[in-house]
Amino acid sequence: MMSILPHATWNKERISFRAGLKLDLSGGDGNVFCIAPDIRFNWEFVKNYFIFANIGGGKQLNRWSDVSQYCLYFDPSQQIASAYSPVDAQLGLRMHIIPELFITLYGGYEVADKALFQRVDALSQSVVWDAIDATCIKAGIGVNADITEYLSFEADVAYRQWNSDGKIITRNRPRWEANATIMVHPIKQLDVKLDYNMQLERDFGVYGRLNDIHNLSLTASYRIFDWLSVSAHGHNLLNRRHDYYYGLPAPGLQVMGGVAVKF
């Protein structure tokens, strides 16, 4: 696929504005030419407080190599349609309250042609992809904090409501999703990272709703020399039962260790 991005920009002391188009050209999938807006606006209306707006979209090729990075466990014989978003709009507020703390609030709306949703085939019970025309209402909040040189924190919570033919649809796309990371550097050679992921409300209709995901992970890495380090990783520390995808249960508590050598 080839993308062409003609645009114009305008910048002042507290305002930046870009207006353009995204032209996607590709062959072999029945939709050679796709067009979407490419508009970005940022206004510092008060010092360190920003209003921003982004209106984008475009085409996404869903080749096997692309989709398999999200989920390997689907019928490989299926030909997956390319997705196209004629508009994906977002409006938000970004606050740089103190030098160490950023908070971002946003809301948005997306129109998608042939958005991918997982489905369970009634005969084979394998995962297949449905390409569905849908719209999405979304909102979220993000926090970034560099508390000290030894401690940092970032988190985000997002709500997405996908609708198709007047009905709410979730399947593999959770309605609520949250991520949080705490990074600790108690000494120069040691890095410790605590991660949390939450996914709620993944409903597959008659096949039932998947268990909510509350996944806590811990990673520690110690550099013995510049070329040698050791690490330990704990995954699903809460030992909760959930499925990553329909029919694919996640392992329970996992603990792993490793050694890294740089040549």
C-alpha positions in Angstrom: 0.0 0.0 0.0 1.1 3.5 -0.8 0.0 6.5 1.3 0.1 10.2 0.1 -0.3 12.9 2.7 -0.8 16.4 1.1 -1.2 19.0 3.8 -0.7 22.6 4.9 0.4 23.8 8.4 -0.1 27.0 10.3 1.7 27.8 13.6 1.6 30.7 16.0 3.0 31.2 19.5 0.3 29.1 21.2 -1.6 27.4 18.3 -0.5 24.8 15.8 -2.8 23.6 13.0 -2.4 21.1 10.2 -5.0 20.4 7.5 -4.6 17.7 4.9 -5.8 14.5 3.4 -4.6 10.9 3.6 -4.8 9.0 0.3 -4.2 5.3 0.5 -3.6 3.3 -2.8 -3.5 -0.4 -2.9 -4.6 -3.3 -5.1 -5.8 -6.8 -4.8 -8.5 -6.3 -2.2 -11.3 -4.6 -4.3 -10.8 -1.1 -2.9 -8.0 0.6 -4.8 -8.4 4.2 -3.6 -9.3 5.3 -0.1 -9.4 8.9 1.3 -9.6 10.2 4.8 -9.0 13.6 6.6 -5.7 14.4 8.2 -6.4 17.4 10.6 -4.6 18.2 13.8 -5.1 21.2 16.1 -3.3 22.1 19.3 -4.0 25.3 21.4 -2.3 26.2 24.6 -5.1 28.4 25.9 -3.5 28.8 29.4 0.1 28.1 30.1 0.7 24.3 30.3 -3.0 23.6 29.5 -3.8 22.4 25.9 -6.9 21.7 23.9 -6.3 19.3 21.0 -8.3 17.8 18.2 -7.3 15.1 15.7 -9.4 14.0 12.8 -7.9 11.1 10.9 -8.6 7.7 9.4 -7.4 5.7 6.5 -7.1 2.1 5.2 -5.6 -0.8 7.1 -4.3 -3.9 5.3 -5.2 -7.0 7.2 -2.6 -9.4 5.9 -2.0 -12.7 7.7 1.3 -11.4 9.0 -0.4 -8.3 10.4 -3.4 -10.0 12.0 -1.3 -12.9 13.5 0.7 -10.3 15.6 -2.6 -9.7 17.4 -3.9 -13.3 17.5 -2.2 -16.4 16.0 -5.2 -18.7 16.7 -7.6 -18.3 13.8 -8.4 -20.2 10.6 -5.4 -19.5 8.3 -7.4 -20.3 5.2 -9.6 -17.3 5.7 -9.1 -14.3 3.4 -9.4 -11.3 5.7 -10.8 -8.1 4.3 -9.0 -4.8 4.6 -10.5 -2.2 7.0 -11.2 1.4 6.2 -12.0 4.3 8.5 -13.3 7.4 6.7 -13.2 9.4 9.9 -11.7 8.8 13.3 -12.1 12.0 15.4 -10.7 12.9 18.9 -11.1 16.0 21.1 -9.3 16.3 24.3 -7.6 18.3 27.1 -4.0 17.9 28.1 -2.8 19.4 31.4 0.8 19.8 32.4 -0.1 20.5 36.0 3.5 20.4 37.4 6.7 19.5 35.5 6.4 15.9 36.7 2.8 15.3 36.0 0.7 15.1 32.7 -3.0 14.4 32.6 -4.9 13.8 29.3 -8.7 13.6 28.9 -10.3 12.8 25.6 -13.4 11.7 23.8 -13.9 10.6 20.2 -16.0 9.0 17.5 -14.9 6.6 14.7 -16.6 5.2 11.7 -15.2 1.9 10.4 -15.9 -0.1 7.3 -15.0 -3.8 7.7 -13.7 -3.5 11.2 -12.4 -6.9 12.4 -14.3 -8.8 15.1 -13.6 -12.4 16.2 -16.4 -15.0 15.8 -16.5 -18.7 16.7 -17.4 -20.9 13.7 -20.4 -23.1 14.7 -19.1 -26.2 12.9 -15.3 -26.1 13.4 -15.4 -24.1 16.7 -12.3 -22.3 15.3 -11.9 -18.5 15.5 -12.7 -16.7 12.3 -12.8 -12.9 11.6 -16.0 -11.0 10.7 -15.5 -7.7 8.8 -18.3 -5.5 10.1 -19.3 -2.0 9.4 -19.5 -0.3 12.8 -19.1 3.0 14.7 -17.4 3.6 18.0 -17.9 6.1 20.8 -14.8 6.4 22.9 -13.4 8.3 25.9 -10.4 8.0 28.1 -8.0 9.4 30.6 -4.2 9.1 30.8 -1.7 10.0 33.5 2.1 10.2 33.3 4.1 11.1 36.3 7.9 11.2 36.7 7.9 11.4 40.5 11.6 11.2 41.0 14.6 10.0 39.0 14.0 6.6 40.7 10.3 6.3 40.3 7.8 6.9 37.4 4.2 6.0 36.8 1.9 5.9 33.8 -1.7 4.8 33.4 -4.6 5.0 31.1 -8.3 4.0 31.1 -10.4 3.8 27.9 -14.1 3.2 27.2 -15.1 2.1 23.7 -18.6 1.3 22.7 -18.8 -0.3 19.2 -22.2 -0.3 17.5 -23.4 -2.1 14.4 -27.0 -2.1 13.0 -28.2 -0.4 16.2 -26.7 -3.1 18.5 -23.7 -2.9 20.8 -21.0 -5.3 19.8 -17.8 -6.3 21.8 -16.6 -9.9 21.2 -12.7 -9.6 21.3 -12.9 -5.8 21.8 -13.3 -5.0 25.5 -15.7 -2.1 26.3 -13.4 -1.1 29.2 -9.6 -1.4 29.1 -7.0 -0.1 31.5 -3.2 -0.3 31.7 -0.8 0.9 34.4 3.0 0.7 34.8 5.2 1.6 37.7 8.9 1.9 37.0 11.4 1.8 39.9 15.2 2.3 39.6 16.5 1.9 43.2 20.1 1.7 42.0 21.7 2.4 38.6 22.0 -1.3 37.7 18.5 -2.4 38.7 15.2 -1.8 36.9 11.9 -3.0 38.3 8.6 -2.7 36.4 5.1 -3.6 37.7 2.4 -3.8 34.9 -1.3 -4.2 35.2 -3.8 -4.8 32.4 -7.6 -4.9 32.8 -10.1 -5.9 30.1 -13.9 -5.9 30.8 -17.0 -6.9 28.9 -16.0 -9.1 26.0 -19.3 -10.7 25.0 -19.5 -13.4 22.3 -23.4 -13.6 22.3 -24.7 -17.2 22.5 -21.2 -18.4 23.2 -21.1 -16.4 26.4 -19.0 -13.7 27.9 -15.3 -14.1 28.5 -13.9 -13.7 32.0 -12.6 -10.3 32.8 -8.9 -9.9 32.6 -7.0 -8.5 35.6 -3.4 -9.3 34.8 -0.5 -8.3 37.1 3.1 -8.7 36.0 6.5 -8.0 37.6 9.8 -7.8 35.8 13.2 -7.1 37.4 16.5 -6.7 35.5 20.0 -6.3 36.9 23.0 -5.3 34.8 26.1 -7.0 36.2 28.2 -5.5 33.4 27.4 -3.4 30.4 27.4 -6.6 28.4 25.8 -9.0 30.9 22.4 -8.8 32.7 20.1 -11.2 34.5 16.3 -10.9 34.7 13.2 -12.4 36.3 9.6 -12.1 35.2 6.4 -13.0 36.9 3.1 -13.1 34.9 -0.5 -13.4 36.1 0.6 -12.9 39.6 -3.0 -12.9 40.8 -3.4 -16.4 39.3 -6.7 -15.5 37.8 -8.6 -17.6 35.2 -9.3 -15.8 32.0 -9.2 -16.3 28.2 -6.9 -14.1 26.0 -9.2 -15.0 23.1 -12.3 -17.2 22.8 -11.2 -20.8 23.6 -7.6 -19.9 24.5 -7.3 -19.9 28.3 -4.4 -17.9 29.8 -1.8 -19.9 31.9 -1.9 -19.4 35.6 0.9 -17.9 37.6 4.2 -18.0 35.6 7.7 -17.3 36.8 10.6 -17.1 34.4 14.3 -16.1 34.5 16.9 -15.3 31.9 20.4 -14.1 31.1 21.2 -11.5 28.4 24.6 -11.1 26.8 25.5 -8.3 24.4 28.2 -8.9 21.8 
